Amino acid sequence: MSDERAETAKWDPAFTRQITDWVGPLIRRYFRADVHGMDSLPDSGGALVVSNHSGGMLTPDVMVFAPAFYERFGFDRPLYTLAHYGVFIGPLGDLLRRAGVIEATRENAADALRSGAVVLVFPGGDYDSYRPTLTANKVDFAGRTGYVRTALEAGVPIVPVVSIGAQETQMFLARGDSIARRIGLTRARMEILPVSIGFPFGLSVIFPPNLPLPSKIVTQVLEPVDIVARFGDDPDIDEVDQYVRATMQTALDELARKRRFPVLG
């Protein structure tokens, strides 16, 4: 399959190793990142890793999770991350694809999963990563359930993952989704116009993006969910989604109970 037909063909394990070796340690030290439960991921075959998304525009989720994944499995097993098409605009697009970031389409996800790869998806996307600080520890996918169909059609398990801390890297005031609808941003596939306060620019309405505070980030990988084994051959998509989110919420609540102070962890 040619590069033009499959985004997965653009993954470059040597380039990914370089990025992981250079950037991974910096991210891990800056955020004092801990990733637990990597043994819960299947040792082989495809799997859909489903995670909450945090930290606004400069979300560190992938660069916290990916180094732990490659440390556990090596660079013979690719990790693909689904991302909004907008991140590929400009010169960074090719670099992101070489590092395993692919456009978030059902076709791309299916290609990757059927090849036996692990795919990381944040169903809540920007809507989740800009959730207000007052609801920082709530799993919110904005009603999106396509990830369940993707896993079901590819015949792979869902591996839930929860992370805490990145939503403390600045103060998130509002998503601005109602404003985005009013001024027509949804026509450009922009569903939010988030407002936040941080360092060094203070008040930000998307731009300029503030630098993230060095908040301690803890990520927990949960047990895989075999959809057919748990819900039968013809599962109710909403029921599966509710179960996955409830499982994640319970785990996130537990991480929140263990957290002593914001930012410090």
DRENTORVO-472620 format. One record per atom (N, C-alpha, C, CB): residue in one letter; z, x, y. Coordinates in steps of 0.001 Angstrom, whole numbers, plus 524288, in hexadecimal, padded with zeros to 5 digits. Atoms other than C-alpha are relative to their C-alpha. Glycine has a CB too. Layout:
N
AZXY
...
***
This chain:
265
M80000803527FB51
M800008000080000
M8000080374804DF
M804D37FC3F80007
S800997FCB37FB67
S7FC16805A680D2A
S8045A7FF19803E1
S7FAC77FF0880293
D7FC18800857FBDC
D804F480806818C6
D7FF047FB2180343
D80000804D980381
E801368048C7FCD4
E7FDB17FD3881FDC
E801D37FB017FD64
E7FA307FFB980113
R7FE92804C0802D4
R8012B7F36981546
R805D57FFA47FEE9
R7FD097FFB87FAED
A7FA7C800358016C
A80F467F74A81288
A8032D803838038C
A800C7801947FA49
E7FCA47FCDE7FCA5
E819647FB9E81C58
E803908037D7FCC3
E8033E7FC7D80392
T7FC8B7FCE280346
T821A1800858111E
T7FD92805487FEA9
T801517FD0A7FB03
A8029E7FB198014D
A8175380B0180E8B
A800D48042980426
A7FA387FF147FF3F
K7FF517FC467FBBA
K81AD88116081B7D
K8054A802BF7FFD0
K7FF637FD3C80531
W7FAE37FD6E80077
W8288B8150C81731
W7FF47805B47FE6E
W803807FD1F7FBF6
D800687FA60800E6
D82A14823DB8178A
D8056D802057FE84
D7FDCF802EB804F6
P7FABF7FE5C801A1
P835BE8288980F6C
P801C68051B80286
P8002B800957FA27
A7FE767FB157FD8A
A8357C8364981544
A8019F7FF1C805AE
A7FB80803FC7FFB9
F7FEA0801457FA9B
F8357E830D88231F
F805297FD0080034
F7FB9E7FCCC80298
T7FB2B8030780035
T840298273381F77
T804AB8038E7FF05
T7FFAB7FBCC7FBBD
R7FBC77FC4580104
R848618325B81A1B
R80170802F680502
R7FE63803E47FBA8
Q7FEF97FD357FB20
Q846D7839BC826F5
Q8032D7FCA7803C8
Q7FADB801AB8028F
I7FD3A8038B7FC6F
I84B0C82E0282F01
I8059A7FF2C7FE24
I7FD1F7FAAE80069
T7FACE800F380236
T8566D82B51825E9
T8037F804C0800AC
T7FF967FE917FA34
D7FCE47FB387FF95
D85ADC8398082607
D8016A80151805A3
D7FD11804887FD95
W7FEFB7FEB47FA87
W859DB83AC5834D1
W8034E7FBE3802C5
W7FAE7800AF802E0
V7FD83804327FD01
V85DF382DA783A18
V804BA7FDC27FD2A
V7FC137FBAA8011D
G7FBC88025480306
G866A0828D282F0B
G8055B8023D8012E
G7FEE7800A17FA61
P7FAD67FDC57FEDD
P871D38327883143
P801EA7FED480584
P7FFDF805D27FF35
L7FE73801377FAA1
L871A982FFB83FF4
L802097FA6C80072
L7FB64800CC803BB
I7FE59805767FFE3
I872878215183E19
I8052F7FF5C7FD2D
I7FBD27FC767FD86
R7FB2D8008380311
R87D01822B4833B7
R804B78021180309
R7FF79802EF7FAC4
R7FBA27FDCD7FD0F
R8857682B5F83C58
R8012A7FCC5804E4
R7FED5805AC80182
Y7FF2B802D67FB17
Y88354823C8848EC
Y802DE7FADD7FF0C
Y7FAC07FEF2802BB
F7FD988051180120
F886F8816C6842B4
F80443800557FBD3
F7FBDB7FC297FE48
R7FC197FF3D80426
R8905781CA9838A2
R7FEF17FC307FB82
R805A97FF398022C
A801DA8041B80385
A888838148182F19
A801D4800C87FA66
A7FA1F7FFC180021
D7FE9B8002A8058C
D88D64810E182194
D7FCAA7FBD47FD62
D805FD7FEDD7FF37
V80302803BE80316
V884AE80A5C8177C
V802707FFCC7FA93
V7FA088018A7FFBA
H7FD6B800B680508
H88B5B804C280B77
H7FCAD7FC857FC71
H805807FD9C800C1
G8025880386803D0
G886357FE9A7FEF9
G7FA628010C7FEAC
G8006B7FAB3801DF
M8057A7FEE680142
M87919805747FD70
M7FEEA7FF737FA28
M7FE8A8057D801D2
D800BD800AC805A4
D87B47804D37EEBA
D7FE997FA637FE93
D804EB801A17FD17
S8016A8056C80110
S879327F6257EFDE
S7FA197FF307FFF2
S8027A7FC6F80407
L805B28006F8001B
L86AAF7F8697F221
L7FDF8801287FA89
L7FD7F803BD80402
P802497FEDD8052A
P862907F7AF7E59F
P7FDD98058C7FFCF
P7FB9F7FC0E7FEB4
D801C37FA9780091
D85F2F805387E070
D7FA0E800858001C
D80214802427FAF4
S805B67FFCE7FFFE
S850CC801BC7DF68
S7FDDD7FA9180124
S7FDDE802147FAB2
G80284805007FF01
G8470F7F7217E29F
G800C67FE2780594
G8020B7FBF47FC47
G7FFC6802217FABC
G845387EF1A7EEC6
G805077FD188010E
G7FB777FC73800EB
A7FB64802F17FE47
A850687E9357F67A
A7FF5B7FEDB805C9
A80537803187FEEC
L80034801807FA7F
L851557E1F880360
L8057C8006F8023F
L7FDC77FA57800B2
V7FAF77FF377FD72
V85CA87E71080B78
V800147FCAE804F2
V800F8805EE80148
V7FFA6803BC7FBB1
V860DE7DC7F8150B
V804EF8012D8031B
V800047FA3D7FDF6
S7FB967FE417FCDA
S869977E08C82056
S800637FD1080528
S7FF95805CB80108
N7FF66801A27FA92
N86F547DBC482D05
N7FE028046A8037C
N805D67FE9D80149
H8028B7FC4B7FC6B
H8699A7E294838EC
H8034D8004F804EF
H7FA367FE4E80150
S7FC4F7FF6B7FBB2
S871AF7E83C8440F
S7FE5E80456803B2
S80571801117FDEB
G800987FBB77FC4E
G871467F06C8504A
G7FBBD7FF6880407
G7FF10804BF7FD25
G803FE800C07FC05
G866887EA8D858A7
G7FB1F803287FF09
G802228015580536
M804F97FD398006D
M85A307F25285B81
M8008D805277FD0F
M7FDC68010280566
L7FF307FAE28026E
L85FD57FF51856F6
L803677FF837FB24
L80283803D0803E7
T7FCEC800E9804B4
T8654A7F9EF84A56
T7FFAD804AE7FC51
T7FE247FB097FD37
P7FFFD7FB708037C
P869708051C84149
P7FFF97FE957FA39
P804B2803568011F
D7FF59801CD80567
D8695B7FCF2834CE
D7FCD6803267FC10
D7FE7D7FA597FF9A
V803667FD60803CE
V85DC58036C82E23
V80193805B07FF50
V7FA427FFA7801B7
M7FEB07FA7A80054
M861D78114E8316F
M80582800F27FDF1
M7FF6A8027E80548
V7FB0D7FF92802CE
V86F4F80E9A82BF1
V7FF1E7FF2C7FA29
V804037FC028021E
F800D18016780576
F86A728086581F52
F7FC42803B97FD37
F7FDF27FA7B7FFA5
A804137FCF4802A4
A85E428108E81C64
A801E8805467FDF9
A7FB81800DE803AB
P7FE287FB038022F
P864DC81DF981B3A
P803777FF527FB3A
P802F2803068041B
A7FCB1800FF80492
A86EDD81845811D6
A7FCA87FE727FB52
A8040D7FBB180132
F803818018E8043B
F863D88122F809EB
F7FD5D804C47FD9E
F7FBDF7FC21801FE
Y802DD7FB7E8020C
Y85C2181ED5808CC
Y803AC804107FD9D
Y7FCC18028180455
E7FC267FC908027A
E868648269E805D1
E801287FE2F7FA76
E805148002E8033B
R7FED48024080526
R86AB681D6A7FA5F
R7FB498003A7FC5A
R801D17FA5780097
F8048E8009F80366
F85CBD81BEF7F552
F7FBE18043E80095
F7FD8C7FADD80104
G803FD7FC1B7FF2B
G854FC8275E7FAB7
G7FB267FDBD80291
G7FE97802827FAEB
F80496801937FCFF
F847B1826EB80140
F7FB537FE9D7FC8C
F7FE7D80452803B9
D8041D802028036D
D83FD7822E37F54E
D7FFEB7FA0D80007
D800C1802067FA69
R7FF95805BA7FFC3
R84445814E37F7A2
R7FFEB7FE55805AE
R805147FE027FD3D
P80058801587FA70
P83FBC80F3680493
P803897FB7180187
P7FA6B7FEB080163
L7FD56804557FD77
L847CB8069C80D6C
L7FC8B7FE3E80482
L805A180198801F0
Y803258022B7FBCE
Y83F4E7FDD3815D7
Y803597FC4D80347
Y7FB257FD237FDCB
T7FD298036D7FC6F
T844CD7F707821CF
T7FC267FC6D802C3
T803358033680403
L8035A803BF7FD4F
L83E857EA9C82705
L8017F7FFBE805C3
L800697FA877FD72
A7FEFA7FFF07FA65
A83D1D7EA99835D2
A7FC127FC9D802E5
A7FFDA805988021A
H80351803227FC92
H837677E237840B4
H7FB308032D80192
H803147FE30804EC
Y804E07FD437FEDE
Y829347E570843BA
Y80040802FC80523
Y7FB827FC2A80023
G7FFBE7FD887FAE2
G82D007E92A851A2
G801BF805A87FFE3
G803927FD0180366
V7FE157FA968001E
V833A67F5C884D75
V7FBA2803D87FEB0
V804728008B7FC05
F804507FC8F80188
F826977FB17848AB
F7FC21800F48046E
F7FD277FDB57FB5E
I8037A7FF517FB8E
I820157FA27855F9
I801098055880273
I800C47FB8C80414
G7FF617FAE47FD98
G81D8C8078C85BBB
G80020804687FC09
G804E28001B80332
P800727FB5180352
P81E7B815568564C
P803F3800447FB91
P80094804C68034A
L7FC0B7FFBD8041B
L82AA7812E284E14
L7FE697FD1D7FB12
L805127FDD3801F9
G80177803448046A
G823A5809678450B
G7FEDB8030E7FB12
G7FB617FCD180163
D8016C7FCEB8049F
D81DCE8138383BEC
D804AD802EC7FDCD
D7FBA9803DD80156
L7FB5C7FD2A801CD
L82A8181B3B83B4E
L803AB7FC617FD11
L802DD802858049E
L7FC93803C18029C
L8322F80F23837C1
L7FDEF7FEA57FA96
L8008F7FB068034D
R802528014280517
R828B880BBC82CD8
R800B1804867FC25
R7FA287FEB3800A1
R7FF357FB7B80369
R829B38198F8277A
R805A88003D7FE10
R7FE9380516802E4
A7FA797FFFB8017E
A8387F817BA82721
A8017B7FB3D7FCBB
A8036980037804D9
G7FEE88047180361
G8373F80B1981F5E
G801057FAE9802CB
G8047D801337FCBA
V7FF63804E37FD12
V837FE800F082A34
V7FAC67FD297FFDC
V801D480109805CF
I804D78030780084
I82DFD7F637827C0
I800A07FAC3802C8
I7FE917FF287FA24
E7FFD1804F37FD2C
E82A567E9DF82EFE
E802277FBB37FC84
E7FA8E7FE8380204
A7FD4380404802FB
A832877DE5182ADD
A7FC767FB607FEDA
A804D77FE2C802F0
T803238044D801F4
T828BC7D5E582396
T8014C7FF307FA42
T7FA1280111800C8
R7FEFA8012080583
R82A137CF3A8167C
R7FCA2803737FC80
R7FEFA7FA317FECD
E803907FCDC80324
E81E487D6DA81187
E801F5805957FF75
E7FA8F7FFF980264
N7FE0A7FAA780037
N823EA7E41B8151C
N804DB800657FC95
N80133801FB8057C
A7FB437FFF58032A
A831027E0C180F26
A7FEB57FF787FA37
A803AE7FB9D801B3
A80178800CF8057A
A82A987DBE3802A0
A7FD8C804E37FDB2
A7FC3A7FB657FF80
D802717FB2B801E2
D822427E83280167
D8041E804167FEB9
D7FC298022980414
A7FBF97FC02800C4
A82E277F0D8802E2
A8037C7FEB57FB5F
A8034E80095804EC
L7FC748018680433
L836E27E9337F9A9
L7FD5D8005A7FAAB
L802027FA78800E8
R802C57FFD580506
R82C9D7E8237EF0B
R7FEB58058E7FE52
R7FB027FCD280051
S800D77FA818015F
S82A977F6D37EFBD
S804FE8027D7FDE5
S7FE0B80310804C5
G7FB0D7FDF7801EB
G838CF7F85F7EBCA
G803608026980435
G7FF05803EC7FBE2
A7FD0F7FDBB7FBAD
A83DB07FC507F948
A8048D7FC7980194
A7FC67800F3804B2
V7FBBE802F07FD95
V849F17F81780051
V7FE517FEAE8058F
V8054A803307FFF1
V8018C801D57FACE
V8477C7F01780C98
V804D87FE1E802E8
V7FBD77FB8E7FFA0
L7FBA08017E7FCAD
L8515F7EE9F81796
L7FE147FC198040E
L8027E804DB802AB
V80192804077FC48
V850857E23C81FA9
V804C67FE08802EC
V7FD307FB707FD34
F7FBFD802587FCAF
F8587F7DCD582AE8
F7FE047FA978018A
F801368037F804FC
P80245805277FEF5
P855777CE3B82A72
P8010F7FDFE8057F
P8020D7FC237FC21
G7FEB5801DC7FAC4
G85C627CBBD8375E
G7FD26802CF80450
G805AB8007B800E3
G802FB7FD067FC2B
G8545F7D61D83E62
G802ED800CB8051F
G7FAE87FD5180110
D7FDA67FF497FADC
D856B07D77484D05
D803F37FBC380142
D7FBD08001B80426
Y7FC5A804477FF09
Y85D6D7CA4384D35
Y8056B8017F7FE08
Y7FE1A7FAE97FD57
D7FB0E7FE5080245
D867FB7D01384485
D80222804CF802D5
D7FF518012A7FA2B
S7FE277FB157FDB9
S868997DD9684ACA
S802067FF5380590
S7FBA5804017FFF5
Y7FE10801147FABF
Y86B087D79385832
Y804027FB948000F
Y7FB797FEA580396
R7FC1E804367FFFA
R8755B7CDDF853CB
R804718016E803BF
R802297FEFD7FA60
P7FBEF7FEE67FC21
P87FFB7CC9385E21
P804C3802A77FD96
P801AA7FAF9802AE
T7FB647FD1F801D0
T88BF57D54585D06
T804207FC557FDC7
T802558033480478
L7FC10803B5801E3
L894787C93185B16
L7FEE47FE237FA74
L8004B7FB53803A3
T801568016980561
T88D397C67F84E4F
T7FDF0804C47FD0F
T7FBEC7FB8E7FFEB
A801FD7FB1480220
A88B507D4BD84A7D
A80040800387FA17
A80303804838023C
N7FF3D7FF9F805A9
N890267D2C483C9E
N7FE3E7FB0F7FD23
N805B7801157FECC
K80250804918027D
K887E27C6F483933
K7FA978015A7FDF1
K7FFB67FB61803D9
V805377FF448023C
V87C3F7C7BD82FFB
V7FC8F7FB7D801D8
V80032800467F9DA
D803418040E7FDA0
D871677C05E83703
D7FA41801667FF58
D8015A7FF4C805DA
F8058C7FF10800F6
F863737BFF8831E3
F7FC847FC4680308
F7FED97FF8A7FA3E
A80307803B17FCD1
A85F2F7B57B83B96
A7FCE97FC297FCA3
A7FC46802F880398
G80288803CC80365
G85BAF7AC8A83041
G7FB75802137FCDC
G7FE2F7FB9A80320
R8047E7FDBD802BE
R851BD7B5EC82A7B
R80145800D37FA3E
R7FE5E8053880289
T7FF177FFBF805AA
T8509C7B4EA81BBB
T7FB788027E7FD0B
T800F97FA907FDDE
G8049B7FDC78028E
G843987BB9D818FC
G8014A804777FC53
G7FC34801DE80408
Y7FE887FB9E80364
Y84A9E7C738812FB
Y801117FE2B7FA75
Y804D0802CE8022A
V7FEE78020D80539
V84EE17BE8E8079A
V7FAEB7FF387FD02
V803107FACE80057
R8051E800CF8028D
R840D87BA9880499
R7FD74805367FEA9
R7FC547FCC580390
T802527FADA800FD
T83C857C8BC805B8
T80241802717FB15
T800E1803A3804AE
A7FD7B7FDC6804A6
A846747CD4D7FBA3
A7FE9C7FCF67FB1E
A805E98001C800AE
L801228035A8047A
L843CD7C1C67F2C3
L7FA6B800E47FE0A
L800CC7FA3980176
E8057E7FF578017F
E835047C3737F2DE
E7FEF38056B7FDB0
E7FC787FF1A804BC
A800B57FAB180207
A836267D21E7F062
A8032F800F47FB11
A8017F803FB80425
G7FCD37FF73804AA
G840087D0007E576
G803FC804658005C
G7FC8F800E27FB67
V7FC317FBD17FF3C
V84A1C7D9477EB48
V805337FDB8801CE
V7FDF78040A80401
P7FAED801E57FE1F
P858A37D7F37EE2D
P8008F800B7805E2
P80471802D37FD30
I7FE497FF447FA9A
I85E4F7D63E7FBB4
I80500803357FFDE
I800DE7FAA0802DC
V7FB437FCD07FF8F
V8682D7E0C57FF1F
V8022B7FF4B80584
V7FED9805F47FECD
P7FDD4800D27FAC3
P870AD7DC3080A85
P802CE804EA801F4
P803CD7FB517FFFB
V7FD5B7FB9D7FD6F
V875AC7E66781417
V802517FE078051E
V7FC25804B2800FB
V7FD9F801627FAF9
V87F257E4B781F5D
V801BF804F3802CB
V804B37FC377FF3B
S7FE8F7FB867FCD3
S882297EDE482A7F
S8032B7FE2E804B0
S7FB1E80309801C7
I7FCAF8014C7FB85
I88C7B7EDEA8351B
I80066804BF8038E
I805887FE317FE33
G7FF337FBCE7FC3E
G88DFB7F5E484178
G7FBB58008180404
G8008B804FE7FD37
A8044D7FF2D7FC50
A880797F67884799
A7FFFA7FBFD80462
A7FAD47FFD57FD25
Q7FFD6803F77FBE4
Q882EF7E9F284F27
Q804238013E8041A
Q8010A7FAA37FDA3
E7FC267FE327FC30
E88DC17F14F85645
E7FDE18048380344
E80506801A97FD3C
T802367FBA27FD15
T8846D7FB8E85BC6
T7FEEF7FEA3805AF
T7FB07801CF7FD71
Q8001C801E27FA9E
Q883467F34986818
Q801EC7FA627FFF1
Q7FA5F8006E80274
M7FE3E805727FFC4
M8877C7E5DF86CC5
M7FB427FC778007C
M803D67FF1D804A6
F80466803A28000B
F87DA47DB5D86957
F801DB7FAC380220
F7FDAF7FF637FA61
L7FE3D804BB7FD51
L87EE77CFC187284
L7FD3F7FB187FE17
L7FF2D80091805CA
A802FF8049F80194
A8740C7C68486E6B
A7FABD801A97FDD7
A7FF457FC33804A5
R8053C7FEF880213
R867887C6098668F
R7FBBF7FE81803E3
R7FF317FD0D7FAE7
G803F3801D37FC53
G8604C7BEB187130
G7FB7C7FD3D7FD62
G7FDF9804798031B
D8044980288802CF
D858767B6EE8672E
D7FDEF7FB35802E6
D801C97FE717FA8F
S801D98049B7FD23
S858057AAA486F90
S7FCA48019D804A4
S804A47FCAB801DF
I803257FE0D7FBA1
I852E97B27E87B2C
I7FAAF801D67FE0C
I802DB8047E802DC
A804EE7FE148023C
A848AC7B8F787287
A7FC4A7FB7F7FEE7
A80107803197FAF3
R8034C804938010E
R843C57AB8986E6C
R7FDE97FDB98050E
R803117FBD17FCF9
R80197802667FB14
R8436E7A68F87C68
R7FB92802F3802A8
R8049B7FFAB803A4
I803EE7FCFC7FD2C
I83B3F7B1AD881B6
I7FB5C801897FC8B
I8027C804DE8024A
G804957FF6480349
G832097B1DD8761B
G7FFA48050F7FCF5
G7FB647FF8480334
L8002D7FB14802EA
L835CD7BEB186FA4
L7FEF37FF297FA34
L80517802F3800AF
T800CB8010480591
T835307B82C8625E
T7FA3D8004B7FE7C
T802307FAA97FE8F
R8059C7FF9180123
R826527B81C86392
R7FE878059A7FE97
R7FCC07FE26804B6
A800D97FA818014D
A827277C6FC862AC
A8039E801B27FB97
A800DA80378804D4
R7FC7B7FF0A8045E
R830567C5D2856F4
R8050E802B5801BF
R7FD418034C7FBE1
M7FAF37FE287FE0E
M83C107C95585F86
M803857FB3E80088
M7FF70803008055F
E7FCC2804AD80037
E846B57BF8B85C70
E804EC800718034A
E801777FEDC7FA73
I7FB237FF417FD16
I8519F7C566864C3
I7FEFB80325804F3
I80420802C27FC97
L7FFF87FCCE7FB48
L8544E7CB638721C
L805B1801B7800C9
L7FDC67FCE1804F7
P7FA6B7FED28005B
P861517D20F86F67
P8023A802AD804D4
P800F98035E7FB5A
V7FD177FDB37FBAC
V86B6E7D5DC87982
V804A4802F17FDC3
V801D17FBBE803FC
S7FBB37FCD3801FC
S874FB7E0EA876E8
S802078038D8044D
S7FE418033F7FB3C
I7FDA17FC3A7FC69
I87E017EA7F87DCC
I80157804E37FCE9
I804FB7FDB0802BD
G7FEDC7FB2E802C5
G87EEF7F8B887A07
G7FF90804B180389
G7FC688009F7FB68
F8003A7FB087FD38
F87DE1806EB87DE6
F7FA968026A7FF3F
F8045B803C97FE0E
P7FE147FF007FAAC
P877E980C7D88667
P7FE0A7FC148040C
P7FE6E80568801AC
F802A8803417FC2D
F870258016588CA7
F802FE7FB1180179
F7FAC67FE887FDF8
G7FD11804C07FEDF
G87A397F69888C6B
G7FD317FB397FDF3
G800EF7FF76805D4
L8028F804D480193
L873EB7E92C88C3B
L7FA55801017FE7F
L8004B7FBF580462
S805547FF3B801EC
S8675D7E8EE88444
S7FDE47FAE07FDE9
S7FFD2804437FBB9
V802C58047C80238
V85DB27DDFD88189
V7FB6A8024E7FCE8
V7FE137FBF88046F
I803787FCFA8036C
I856B67E4C18763E
I7FF668059B801F8
I7FA9D7FD5D7FF9F
F800BE7FAD67FDBA
F8534B7F01287F50
F8035680090804E7
F7FA2F800F480146
P8006A7FB5880355
P857E67FA188820B
P803F87FFB87FB89
P800DE8050B80344
P7FC4C800318045B
P85E317FBBF874A9
P8046B803E9800CF
P7FD32801197FACD
N7FB7E7FC967FF78
N86BE180132875A1
N800B7803527FB1F
N804ED7FCCF80112
L7FED07FCA38046D
L8703680C6286D00
L804797FDA27FCDB
L8016780596801D9
P7FBCF8024780326
P87899807EB8618D
P804F48035080030
P7FE357FF5C7FA5B
L7FB037FD4D8007C
L886FA80B4D861A7
L800A3801EB7FA61
L8049D7FC5C80198
P7FF5F7FDC980548
P88B5181390855EB
P803BF7FCD37FCA3
P801F18059D8005A
S7FCB78037980325
S891058080C84E91
S7FFA1801727FA3C
S7FE697FA40800D2
K8000A7FED38059A
K894FB80A7A8407C
K7FD457FB9C7FD0F
K805A4800C77FDE7
I80304803D2802F5
I88B73803B38374B
I80148800867FA36
I7FA11800B7800F5
V7FEF1800388059E
V88F0C7FFA282989
V7FC2E7FC2C7FD89
V805CB7FE5A7FEDF
T803D880336802BE
T884B17FA6182045
T801AB7FF5F7FA53
T7FA76802758005A
Q7FE6F8013080560
Q8877C7F3C88133F
Q7FB707FD807FD18
Q804DA7FC567FFE8
V804048023680367
V87D597F17980894
V802AE7FC9A7FBF5
V7FCAA8045D7FD56
L7FD91803C780385
L880AC7E57E8005D
L7FCF77FF9E7FADF
L800557FA9B8029E
E8026A8008D8051E
E87D517E1997F27B
E7FACB7FD0780062
E803BD7FD2E7FC3E
P80514802AE7FFDC
P86F277DD807EFEB
P8006F7FA447FE72
P7FC24802BF7FC69
V800558058D80154
V86BC37CF187EF33
V7FAF07FF267FCFB
V800387FC7480507
D8047F8017080333
D862A37CB9A7E3F2
D7FF137FA2D800D3
D800E6801567FA09
I800BC8056D7FE54
I85CF97BF077E964
I7FF4E7FC597FB5F
I7FB4D7FF938039E
V8011C8037280469
V857B37B93C7DCC2
V804BD7FF887FC6C
V7FB47802027FCE9
A7FB6F800278036F
A863A57BCE97D4B9
A804517FC9C8023C
A8020C8057B7FF0C
R7FBC2802F97FD8C
R86CCD7B68B7DE8C
R7FE697FA7180165
R801DB802C8804DE
F8018F805167FDDF
F864BC7AB227E39B
F7FBCE7FD457FCC9
F7FE14800AB80581
G803DF802828034D
G85AC37A8557D8E4
G7FA70801598017B
G800B37FA3F8002F
D805867FEB87FF4C
D84C077A8FF7D7EE
D7FD8E7FD86804D4
D7FD007FE577FB48
D80218802A87FB65
D849CC79FAE7E34C
D8045B7FF6280408
D7FDA27FA947FE84
P7FB68800257FC94
P854657A33E7ED0E
P7FEE47FD5F80536
P801FB8057A800F3
D8004C802267FAC0
D8571979C437F9B9
D8009580484803DB
D8044A7FBB6800EA
I8000B7FB877FC78
I853A07A61C80452
I804AB7FFEB803B5
I7FAEF8001A8031E
D7FB9E800697FC58
D85DD37A10E80DCE
D80536801227FD54
D8001F7FA9180275
E7FB297FEFF802E2
E868557A1A18035A
E800BA805DC7FF11
E7FFFA7FD097FABF
V7FFB97FA58800C8
V865187AFC980051
V8016F802B98051A
V7FAC3802207FDE5
D7FEDC7FDBA7FADE
D865157B34680EC9
D805B57FF278017F
D7FC697FDA18042E
Q7FA8B801277FEB0
Q8722F7AC8B810B2
Q803B5803707FCD8
Q8013A7FA317FF03
Y7FCB47FCC18034E
Y877EF7B40A80540
Y7FFEE805AF801E3
Y7FE327FFAA7FA44
V8006D7FA927FE34
V872D27C13380A26
V80302800C08050D
V7FA3E8018E800C7
R7FD4D7FF777FAFE
R877D47BEE7817ED
R805E57FF6C7FF68
R7FDF77FBFA803DF
A7FA65800B1800DE
A884FF7BA0E81314
A80264804E57FD85
A801007FB337FC82
T7FE247FB2B80271
T886667C61880A73
T8006F8045C80404
T7FC57801A87FB8D
M7FFE87FC077FBEA
M882F17CEDA815E7
M804587FEFC803ED
M7FAC280037802C8
Q7FBFA8013E7FC25
Q88C1E7C7A081F0E
Q80572801557FDF8
Q7FFBC7FA398017C
T7FAF57FEA180254
T897817C941815C0
T800E8805E08003C
T8004A7FE177FA50
A7FF817FA4E7FFE1
A894DA7D7DA814D5
A800A8802098058F
A7FB3D802897FD78
L7FF8A7FE4F7FA8F
L893267D93D82386
L805677FEA98022C
L7FBB57FD738035E
D7FAB28016D7FE5E
D89FE67D1F7825E1
D803FA803EF7FDF8
D801647FA7D7FE0F
E7FC6F7FC2880243
E8A6A47DB9781CD2
E7FFAC8052F802F7
E7FEC1800D97FA2C
L800867FB477FCDD
L8A10D7E72582456
L802A27FF5D80554
L7FA3980161800B5
A7FD9A801067FAEA
A8A59A7E0D783106
A805F3800347FFA6
A7FE3F7FAAB8021B
R7FA4E7FFDB800A2
R8B3767DF4282BB0
R802058059B7FFA5
R801A07FCF17FB1D
K7FE5F7FA8A80094
K8B3E37EDCC82896
K7FF478032580507
K7FCF28028F7FB9B
R801237FD287FB1F
R8AF2A7F1A283625
R804967FF7E803B7
R7FAEE7FDEC8029E
R7FB508001B7FCC5
R8BA797F56E83ED0
R7FECB7FF40805D2
R8030C804FE7FF3B
F80138800357FA79
F8B4167F74A84C26
F7FA0E7FFEE800B7
F8027D804B0802ED
P805997FFB77FEC8
P8A6A87F4C085239
P7FE62805A080133
P7FEAB7FC69804AC
V802567FAE47FF1B
V89DFD800DA8530A
V802A48043D7FCAF
V800568016A805CA
L7FD3C7FBED802E6
L8A8958097C84D12
L7FFD27FF207FA1B
L805A280047801CB
G800418012580594
G8A7DA8028083FFC
G8053F7FEC77FDA5
G7FDA2804787FD2A
***
